Amino acid sequence: MNRLAVAVALALAWGAARPAVALTGREVIDTAQKRNGFSTWRDRAGGATMETYEKDTLARTREVDIVEQTDPRGEHKTFMEFTGPSDVKGSRFLHLSPRGEKDQQWLWTPSARRVRRLGDAQRDENFFGTDLSYRDLELIVRIQQWNDDEARATLESAEETVEGKPCFVVELVPKNDEFPYSRYRLWFGKDDYLLWRVDVNSLEGKVFKRVLLHRYERIQNYATAMESEVANVTQANHTAFKMRDVHYDAGVGDALFNVATLESGR
């Protein structure tokens, strides 16, 4: 065997013998953000149907239009207007979530005909009868934008599956008090780096909410969760979310996300 052949053989043997470089939890999250467009779009608009089940019985349905604006620093704004049924139709909700500052949430309803700012205690109430609280609305977006100063990210496993999909499992333990939860576990697909599941632990350490993302579509090159559900594990209730007519980067202006627009409508 000549010297070149020997060198190639040794290189191949060395490469095969070396263990693959293990990803960290932070690297998994960062790769998911970059690959799937999380937080890289400026604005997004669409509609959603929210069906809330008590045990296995459909209890209520909500139809809502949603407009969001975000940036890579983690600031996020959401404007919602309910289009049905009649008991919530016309209600509007505004959520301003600046990075490093306290969130602001505002509500306008046709019955009250005035804007009301939600206090801290009210933000833990169910959002229009769903299994999300007002405080939870930005949770999935925000926790993936936390840096090492805001949360410790640990790769727990690279062997678990969600609905047959091999996943990385990343644990996030917050260093801030943005949300009143002790830790989060996130399942990212090993092949697609899409987020397929989130478990939320209470301050007592028990899983009490679970988010499952069932179906994605790539819209304008952004991976978009079109079907998902949020379960209240302790009560065995869940709310199914179905998105429709989603589009990105349409040039939504800042003026939409203020209290005056909440009062007057779009």
MARKOL-22267 format. One record per residue (C-alpha): residue in one letter; residue number from 1; x negated, y, z negated. Coordinates in Angstrom, 3 decimals, decimal comma, always signed. Last residue first. Example, Ala and Ser with C-alpha at 12.3 -4.5 7.8 and 13.67 -1.06 7.14 Angstrom:
2
rec r: s&k: 2&east: -13,670&north: -1,060&up: -7,140
rec r: a&k: 1&east: -12,300&north: -4,500&up: -7,800
END
This chain:
266
rec r: r&k: 266&east: +59,050&north: +48,301&up: -12,354
rec r: g&k: 265&east: +61,114&north: +48,811&up: -15,475
rec r: s&k: 264&east: +61,894&north: +52,060&up: -17,303
rec r: e&k: 263&east: +60,986&north: +51,099&up: -20,872
rec r: l&k: 262&east: +58,159&north: +48,701&up: -20,103
rec r: t&k: 261&east: +56,915&north: +51,147&up: -17,502
rec r: a&k: 260&east: +56,590&north: +53,842&up: -20,183
rec r: v&k: 259&east: +54,865&north: +51,389&up: -22,563
rec r: n&k: 258&east: +51,986&north: +50,732&up: -20,219
rec r: f&k: 257&east: +50,724&north: +47,934&up: -17,997
rec r: l&k: 256&east: +52,286&north: +48,859&up: -14,683
rec r: a&k: 255&east: +50,198&north: +52,031&up: -14,440
rec r: d&k: 254&east: +46,986&north: +50,005&up: -14,101
rec r: g&k: 253&east: +47,825&north: +49,235&up: -10,504
rec r: v&k: 252&east: +48,330&north: +45,796&up: -8,962
rec r: g&k: 251&east: +46,033&north: +45,571&up: -5,941
rec r: a&k: 250&east: +47,277&north: +42,277&up: -4,512
rec r: d&k: 249&east: +44,377&north: +40,327&up: -5,970
rec r: y&k: 248&east: +46,165&north: +37,006&up: -6,384
rec r: h&k: 247&east: +49,402&north: +35,332&up: -5,389
rec r: v&k: 246&east: +51,728&north: +32,875&up: -7,111
rec r: d&k: 245&east: +55,149&north: +32,214&up: -5,585
rec r: r&k: 244&east: +56,033&north: +29,563&up: -8,177
rec r: m&k: 243&east: +54,888&north: +28,308&up: -11,585
rec r: k&k: 242&east: +56,486&north: +25,475&up: -13,546
rec r: f&k: 241&east: +56,169&north: +25,443&up: -17,341
rec r: a&k: 240&east: +57,459&north: +22,624&up: -19,580
rec r: t&k: 239&east: +58,113&north: +23,417&up: -23,248
rec r: h&k: 238&east: +57,672&north: +20,782&up: -25,945
rec r: n&k: 237&east: +59,182&north: +19,536&up: -29,187
rec r: a&k: 236&east: +57,896&north: +16,670&up: -31,344
rec r: q&k: 235&east: +58,016&north: +18,919&up: -34,453
rec r: t&k: 234&east: +54,439&north: +18,384&up: -35,640
rec r: v&k: 233&east: +53,044&north: +18,167&up: -32,118
rec r: n&k: 232&east: +54,533&north: +21,419&up: -30,833
rec r: a&k: 231&east: +53,898&north: +20,668&up: -27,189
rec r: v&k: 230&east: +52,942&north: +23,070&up: -24,411
rec r: e&k: 229&east: +53,478&north: +21,855&up: -20,874
rec r: s&k: 228&east: +51,939&north: +22,381&up: -17,472
rec r: e&k: 227&east: +52,813&north: +22,530&up: -13,787
rec r: m&k: 226&east: +51,361&north: +25,007&up: -11,267
rec r: a&k: 225&east: +47,908&north: +25,377&up: -12,821
rec r: t&k: 224&east: +46,075&north: +27,517&up: -10,273
rec r: a&k: 223&east: +42,589&north: +26,840&up: -8,923
rec r: y&k: 222&east: +41,653&north: +30,037&up: -7,119
rec r: n&k: 221&east: +40,562&north: +29,881&up: -3,461
rec r: q&k: 220&east: +43,448&north: +32,079&up: -2,298
rec r: i&k: 219&east: +45,698&north: +29,506&up: -3,965
rec r: r&k: 218&east: +44,190&north: +26,130&up: -4,887
rec r: e&k: 217&east: +46,997&north: +24,105&up: -6,417
rec r: y&k: 216&east: +46,841&north: +22,387&up: -9,787
rec r: r&k: 215&east: +49,089&north: +19,814&up: -11,423
rec r: h&k: 214&east: +49,544&north: +18,361&up: -14,903
rec r: l&k: 213&east: +48,020&north: +20,798&up: -17,381
rec r: l&k: 212&east: +48,629&north: +19,553&up: -20,909
rec r: v&k: 211&east: +48,585&north: +21,947&up: -23,873
rec r: r&k: 210&east: +48,758&north: +20,492&up: -27,372
rec r: k&k: 209&east: +49,794&north: +22,232&up: -30,570
rec r: f&k: 208&east: +49,690&north: +21,025&up: -34,185
rec r: v&k: 207&east: +46,412&north: +19,177&up: -34,389
rec r: k&k: 206&east: +45,417&north: +19,215&up: -38,076
rec r: g&k: 205&east: +42,431&north: +21,065&up: -39,546
rec r: e&k: 204&east: +44,216&north: +22,976&up: -42,318
rec r: l&k: 203&east: +43,611&north: +26,214&up: -40,385
rec r: s&k: 202&east: +45,626&north: +24,604&up: -37,611
rec r: n&k: 201&east: +44,015&north: +22,730&up: -34,754
rec r: v&k: 200&east: +44,767&north: +23,424&up: -31,089
rec r: d&k: 199&east: +44,311&north: +20,626&up: -28,562
rec r: v&k: 198&east: +43,730&north: +21,675&up: -24,943
rec r: r&k: 197&east: +44,147&north: +19,449&up: -21,890
rec r: w&k: 196&east: +43,426&north: +19,342&up: -18,166
rec r: l&k: 195&east: +40,980&north: +22,204&up: -17,565
rec r: l&k: 194&east: +39,458&north: +21,818&up: -14,117
rec r: y&k: 193&east: +35,755&north: +21,019&up: -13,875
rec r: d&k: 192&east: +36,488&north: +19,088&up: -10,632
rec r: d&k: 191&east: +34,548&north: +15,838&up: -10,995
rec r: k&k: 190&east: +33,999&north: +15,688&up: -14,756
rec r: g&k: 189&east: +37,472&north: +17,079&up: -15,425
rec r: f&k: 188&east: +37,493&north: +19,454&up: -18,396
rec r: w&k: 187&east: +39,172&north: +18,495&up: -21,716
rec r: l&k: 186&east: +39,181&north: +21,264&up: -24,344
rec r: r&k: 185&east: +39,210&north: +20,794&up: -28,116
rec r: y&k: 184&east: +40,019&north: +23,868&up: -30,205
rec r: r&k: 183&east: +39,135&north: +24,824&up: -33,768
rec r: s&k: 182&east: +40,357&north: +26,484&up: -36,975
rec r: y&k: 181&east: +43,358&north: +28,463&up: -35,725
rec r: p&k: 180&east: +44,650&north: +31,928&up: -36,659
rec r: f&k: 179&east: +43,697&north: +33,565&up: -33,341
rec r: e&k: 178&east: +41,339&north: +36,521&up: -32,877
rec r: d&k: 177&east: +39,732&north: +35,760&up: -36,229
rec r: n&k: 176&east: +36,122&north: +35,499&up: -35,053
rec r: k&k: 175&east: +33,479&north: +32,782&up: -35,324
rec r: p&k: 174&east: +35,697&north: +30,314&up: -33,507
rec r: v&k: 173&east: +34,915&north: +26,585&up: -33,336
rec r: l&k: 172&east: +35,187&north: +25,349&up: -29,762
rec r: e&k: 171&east: +34,907&north: +21,616&up: -29,118
rec r: v&k: 170&east: +34,243&north: +20,471&up: -25,565
rec r: v&k: 169&east: +35,460&north: +17,158&up: -24,148
rec r: f&k: 168&east: +34,098&north: +16,271&up: -20,708
rec r: c&k: 167&east: +36,635&north: +14,346&up: -18,700
rec r: p&k: 166&east: +37,275&north: +11,235&up: -16,619
rec r: k&k: 165&east: +40,788&north: +11,541&up: -15,077
rec r: g&k: 164&east: +43,211&north: +8,680&up: -15,746
rec r: e&k: 163&east: +45,944&north: +10,836&up: -17,238
rec r: v&k: 162&east: +43,302&north: +12,495&up: -19,426
rec r: t&k: 161&east: +40,115&north: +10,484&up: -19,905
rec r: e&k: 160&east: +37,294&north: +10,444&up: -22,450
rec r: e&k: 159&east: +33,646&north: +9,573&up: -21,724
rec r: a&k: 158&east: +31,661&north: +12,823&up: -21,628
rec r: s&k: 157&east: +32,126&north: +13,517&up: -25,323
rec r: e&k: 156&east: +31,809&north: +16,131&up: -28,037
rec r: l&k: 155&east: +30,013&north: +18,869&up: -26,096
rec r: t&k: 154&east: +29,785&north: +21,673&up: -28,645
rec r: a&k: 153&east: +30,759&north: +25,344&up: -28,224
rec r: r&k: 152&east: +30,330&north: +27,688&up: -31,200
rec r: a&k: 151&east: +32,587&north: +30,723&up: -30,893
rec r: e&k: 150&east: +32,434&north: +34,528&up: -30,768
rec r: d&k: 149&east: +28,684&north: +35,209&up: -30,755
rec r: d&k: 148&east: +28,171&north: +32,283&up: -28,381
rec r: n&k: 147&east: +30,522&north: +33,849&up: -25,827
rec r: w&k: 146&east: +34,309&north: +33,669&up: -25,710
rec r: q&k: 145&east: +35,809&north: +33,774&up: -22,232
rec r: q&k: 144&east: +37,249&north: +30,254&up: -22,354
rec r: i&k: 143&east: +39,036&north: +31,165&up: -25,599
rec r: r&k: 142&east: +40,691&north: +34,139&up: -23,924
rec r: v&k: 141&east: +42,415&north: +32,527&up: -20,966
rec r: i&k: 140&east: +43,854&north: +29,599&up: -22,913
rec r: l&k: 139&east: +44,965&north: +31,822&up: -25,805
rec r: e&k: 138&east: +46,582&north: +34,707&up: -23,947
rec r: l&k: 137&east: +50,181&north: +33,772&up: -24,719
rec r: d&k: 136&east: +49,415&north: +32,164&up: -28,073
rec r: r&k: 135&east: +50,046&north: +35,280&up: -30,183
rec r: y&k: 134&east: +53,628&north: +35,553&up: -28,976
rec r: s&k: 133&east: +54,089&north: +31,964&up: -30,125
rec r: l&k: 132&east: +54,370&north: +29,199&up: -27,590
rec r: d&k: 131&east: +56,815&north: +26,324&up: -28,029
rec r: t&k: 130&east: +59,547&north: +28,317&up: -26,269
rec r: g&k: 129&east: +62,534&north: +30,088&up: -27,856
rec r: f&k: 128&east: +61,806&north: +33,548&up: -26,441
rec r: f&k: 127&east: +58,190&north: +33,426&up: -27,692
rec r: n&k: 126&east: +58,321&north: +31,571&up: -30,985
rec r: e&k: 125&east: +57,263&north: +33,667&up: -33,986
rec r: d&k: 124&east: +53,590&north: +34,074&up: -34,901
rec r: r&k: 123&east: +53,471&north: +37,544&up: -33,343
rec r: q&k: 122&east: +56,275&north: +38,688&up: -35,648
rec r: a&k: 121&east: +53,989&north: +38,639&up: -38,710
rec r: d&k: 120&east: +51,355&north: +40,796&up: -37,022
rec r: g&k: 119&east: +53,829&north: +43,481&up: -35,984
rec r: l&k: 118&east: +55,516&north: +43,658&up: -32,604
rec r: r&k: 117&east: +55,958&north: +47,092&up: -31,038
rec r: r&k: 116&east: +59,544&north: +47,846&up: -30,105
rec r: v&k: 115&east: +60,622&north: +49,684&up: -26,978
rec r: r&k: 114&east: +64,249&north: +50,786&up: -26,889
rec r: r&k: 113&east: +67,413&north: +49,661&up: -25,154
rec r: a&k: 112&east: +68,304&north: +47,355&up: -28,088
rec r: s&k: 111&east: +70,650&north: +45,132&up: -26,084
rec r: p&k: 110&east: +68,740&north: +45,480&up: -22,814
rec r: t&k: 109&east: +65,516&north: +44,294&up: -24,483
rec r: w&k: 108&east: +62,080&north: +45,923&up: -24,596
rec r: l&k: 107&east: +59,086&north: +44,289&up: -26,306
rec r: w&k: 106&east: +55,515&north: +45,435&up: -27,017
rec r: q&k: 105&east: +52,377&north: +43,528&up: -27,952
rec r: q&k: 104&east: +49,017&north: +45,091&up: -28,786
rec r: d&k: 103&east: +45,897&north: +43,025&up: -29,384
rec r: k&k: 102&east: +43,230&north: +44,237&up: -31,805
rec r: e&k: 101&east: +39,907&north: +45,222&up: -30,316
rec r: g&k: 100&east: +36,756&north: +43,351&up: -29,286
rec r: r&k: 99&east: +37,912&north: +42,816&up: -25,724
rec r: p&k: 98&east: +41,227&north: +44,503&up: -24,995
rec r: s&k: 97&east: +44,405&north: +42,362&up: -25,016
rec r: l&k: 96&east: +47,457&north: +44,368&up: -23,973
rec r: h&k: 95&east: +50,672&north: +42,335&up: -23,914
rec r: l&k: 94&east: +53,885&north: +43,822&up: -22,496
rec r: f&k: 93&east: +57,278&north: +42,102&up: -22,579
rec r: r&k: 92&east: +60,485&north: +42,922&up: -20,745
rec r: s&k: 91&east: +64,056&north: +41,702&up: -21,254
rec r: g&k: 90&east: +66,215&north: +42,148&up: -18,141
rec r: k&k: 89&east: +67,860&north: +38,746&up: -18,389
rec r: v&k: 88&east: +67,518&north: +37,222&up: -21,877
rec r: d&k: 87&east: +71,100&north: +36,186&up: -22,687
rec r: s&k: 86&east: +72,052&north: +36,140&up: -18,988
rec r: p&k: 85&east: +69,719&north: +33,328&up: -17,964
rec r: g&k: 84&east: +67,629&north: +34,594&up: -16,335
rec r: t&k: 83&east: +65,348&north: +37,179&up: -14,720
rec r: f&k: 82&east: +62,974&north: +37,805&up: -17,620
rec r: e&k: 81&east: +60,329&north: +40,479&up: -17,052
rec r: m&k: 80&east: +56,711&north: +39,934&up: -18,048
rec r: f&k: 79&east: +53,688&north: +42,254&up: -18,022
rec r: t&k: 78&east: +50,298&north: +40,862&up: -19,079
rec r: k&k: 77&east: +46,951&north: +42,566&up: -19,623
rec r: h&k: 76&east: +43,570&north: +40,924&up: -20,249
rec r: e&k: 75&east: +40,122&north: +42,113&up: -21,248
rec r: g&k: 74&east: +37,667&north: +39,226&up: -21,202
rec r: r&k: 73&east: +34,565&north: +40,913&up: -19,862
rec r: p&k: 72&east: +35,120&north: +39,176&up: -16,502
rec r: d&k: 71&east: +38,247&north: +41,255&up: -15,818
rec r: t&k: 70&east: +41,988&north: +40,690&up: -16,077
rec r: q&k: 69&east: +45,371&north: +41,861&up: -14,803
rec r: e&k: 68&east: +48,556&north: +39,862&up: -15,060
rec r: v&k: 67&east: +52,059&north: +40,037&up: -13,577
rec r: i&k: 66&east: +54,748&north: +37,550&up: -14,614
rec r: d&k: 65&east: +58,351&north: +37,123&up: -13,441
rec r: v&k: 64&east: +60,513&north: +35,016&up: -15,766
rec r: e&k: 63&east: +63,169&north: +32,322&up: -15,704
rec r: r&k: 62&east: +64,072&north: +30,670&up: -19,025
rec r: t&k: 61&east: +65,725&north: +27,319&up: -19,722
rec r: r&k: 60&east: +67,099&north: +26,041&up: -23,025
rec r: a&k: 59&east: +67,636&north: +22,914&up: -25,133
rec r: l&k: 58&east: +66,731&north: +20,059&up: -22,781
rec r: t&k: 57&east: +66,899&north: +16,934&up: -24,941
rec r: d&k: 56&east: +63,898&north: +14,629&up: -25,351
rec r: k&k: 55&east: +62,785&north: +15,864&up: -28,816
rec r: e&k: 54&east: +63,923&north: +19,455&up: -28,564
rec r: y&k: 53&east: +62,982&north: +20,334&up: -25,010
rec r: t&k: 52&east: +62,171&north: +23,820&up: -23,708
rec r: e&k: 51&east: +62,203&north: +24,485&up: -19,966
rec r: m&k: 50&east: +60,217&north: +27,495&up: -18,761
rec r: t&k: 49&east: +60,505&north: +28,443&up: -15,079
rec r: a&k: 48&east: +57,806&north: +30,758&up: -13,789
rec r: g&k: 47&east: +57,323&north: +33,519&up: -11,260
rec r: g&k: 46&east: +54,237&north: +35,024&up: -9,712
rec r: a&k: 45&east: +51,611&north: +37,752&up: -9,922
rec r: r&k: 44&east: +47,842&north: +37,767&up: -10,382
rec r: d&k: 43&east: +45,279&north: +40,521&up: -10,798
rec r: r&k: 42&east: +41,502&north: +40,957&up: -10,831
rec r: w&k: 41&east: +40,379&north: +37,426&up: -10,074
rec r: t&k: 40&east: +37,107&north: +36,156&up: -11,530
rec r: s&k: 39&east: +38,607&north: +35,237&up: -14,905
rec r: f&k: 38&east: +38,787&north: +31,519&up: -14,115
rec r: g&k: 37&east: +37,717&north: +31,149&up: -10,496
rec r: n&k: 36&east: +37,418&north: +27,411&up: -10,444
rec r: r&k: 35&east: +33,692&north: +26,898&up: -10,004
rec r: k&k: 34&east: +32,410&north: +29,832&up: -12,036
rec r: q&k: 33&east: +34,691&north: +29,445&up: -15,040
rec r: a&k: 32&east: +34,405&north: +25,656&up: -15,073
rec r: t&k: 31&east: +30,603&north: +25,912&up: -14,890
rec r: d&k: 30&east: +30,582&north: +28,329&up: -17,840
rec r: i&k: 29&east: +32,787&north: +25,999&up: -19,898
rec r: v&k: 28&east: +30,607&north: +22,955&up: -19,188
rec r: e&k: 27&east: +27,421&north: +24,945&up: -19,820
rec r: r&k: 26&east: +28,719&north: +26,114&up: -23,214
rec r: g&k: 25&east: +29,474&north: +22,564&up: -24,262
rec r: t&k: 24&east: +25,956&north: +21,522&up: -23,350
rec r: l&k: 23&east: +25,089&north: +19,405&up: -20,349
rec r: a&k: 22&east: +22,703&north: +16,514&up: -20,749
rec r: v&k: 21&east: +19,704&north: +16,342&up: -18,428
rec r: a&k: 20&east: +19,780&north: +12,918&up: -16,833
rec r: p&k: 19&east: +17,368&north: +10,449&up: -18,465
rec r: r&k: 18&east: +14,047&north: +9,886&up: -16,720
rec r: a&k: 17&east: +13,497&north: +6,283&up: -15,626
rec r: a&k: 16&east: +14,965&north: +6,696&up: -12,169
rec r: g&k: 15&east: +12,935&north: +9,809&up: -11,503
rec r: w&k: 14&east: +9,762&north: +8,168&up: -12,745
rec r: a&k: 13&east: +10,362&north: +5,110&up: -10,548
rec r: l&k: 12&east: +11,046&north: +7,307&up: -7,544
rec r: a&k: 11&east: +7,920&north: +9,357&up: -8,155
rec r: l&k: 10&east: +5,808&north: +6,230&up: -8,667
rec r: a&k: 9&east: +7,061&north: +4,725&up: -5,409
rec r: v&k: 8&east: +6,403&north: +7,954&up: -3,504
rec r: a&k: 7&east: +2,871&north: +8,198&up: -4,877
rec r: v&k: 6&east: +2,134&north: +4,539&up: -4,036
rec r: a&k: 5&east: +3,435&north: +5,008&up: -0,498
rec r: l&k: 4&east: +1,263&north: +8,084&up: -0,053
rec r: r&k: 3&east: -1,829&north: +6,267&up: -1,398
rec r: n&k: 2&east: -1,496&north: +3,343&up: +0,965
rec r: m&k: 1&east: +0,000&north: +0,000&up: +0,000
END
